[in-house]
Amino acid sequence: MAPSVRAQPPGRVGHVGGGIGAMLTPNWTAKLEYLYVDFRGDAFNDVVPRFGVVPQSIDFRANVVRPGLNYKFDWYRPFVTK
């Protein structure tokens, strides 16, 4: 993969998001995350072997919602079967 150099105006972030999480049991948690991504009008230069610097631009916007369910392993408590 070729390296790229990205030029972004100062003060412009391009993404914002947040999320919540809750413990369901001592080992199970649930989460819900939201991410808004806006890279419209961004420009960058790719360094491509044999071609040199190639200017690129991107026009991408997305709303992403990510639910999740996590299991926490308790490695310090001995495993007991009944």
C-alpha positions in Angstrom: 0.0 0.0 0.0 1.4 3.4 -1.0 1.7 6.1 1.6 -0.6 9.1 1.3 -0.4 12.8 2.4 -3.6 14.3 3.5 -4.3 18.0 3.4 -7.3 19.0 5.6 -8.3 22.6 6.4 -7.7 23.6 10.0 -10.8 23.3 12.3 -12.5 20.7 10.2 -13.0 17.3 11.8 -14.9 15.1 9.3 -16.6 12.8 11.8 -18.6 13.0 15.1 -20.3 10.3 17.1 -21.3 9.0 20.5 -22.6 5.9 22.2 -24.0 4.3 25.3 -23.3 1.1 27.1 -25.0 -0.9 29.8 -24.1 -3.9 32.0 -26.7 -6.7 31.6 -25.0 -9.2 33.9 -21.6 -9.3 35.6 -20.1 -10.7 32.4 -22.4 -9.3 29.6 -22.6 -5.7 28.4 -24.5 -4.2 25.5 -23.6 -1.0 23.5 -25.0 1.2 20.8 -22.8 3.6 18.9 -23.5 6.3 16.3 -21.0 7.8 13.9 -21.6 10.5 11.3 -18.8 10.8 8.7 -18.5 13.6 6.2 -15.4 13.7 3.9 -16.9 15.6 1.1 -14.5 17.8 -0.7 -11.3 16.4 1.0 -8.2 16.3 -1.1 -5.0 14.4 -0.6 -2.0 13.3 -2.6 -1.1 9.6 -3.1 2.6 8.7 -3.7 2.4 6.0 -6.4 5.5 4.1 -7.5 6.5 5.0 -11.1 3.8 7.7 -11.3 5.0 10.0 -8.5 2.4 12.2 -6.7 -1.1 11.7 -7.8 -3.7 14.2 -6.5 -7.0 12.6 -5.3 -10.3 13.9 -3.9 -13.0 12.2 -2.0 -16.8 12.7 -1.8 -18.1 10.4 1.0 -20.7 10.8 3.7 -22.3 8.1 5.9 -24.4 7.6 9.0 -23.2 4.5 10.9 -25.1 2.7 13.8 -23.2 -0.1 15.5 -24.9 -2.3 18.1 -22.7 -4.6 20.1 -22.9 -7.4 22.7 -19.7 -8.0 24.7 -18.7 -10.9 27.0 -16.1 -10.2 29.7 -13.9 -13.2 30.6 -13.0 -13.3 34.2 -9.5 -14.9 34.0 -8.8 -14.6 37.8 -11.9 -16.5 39.0 -11.6 -20.3 38.8 -13.9 -22.0 36.4 -16.4 -24.2 38.4 -18.7 -26.8 36.8 -21.7 -28.2 38.6 
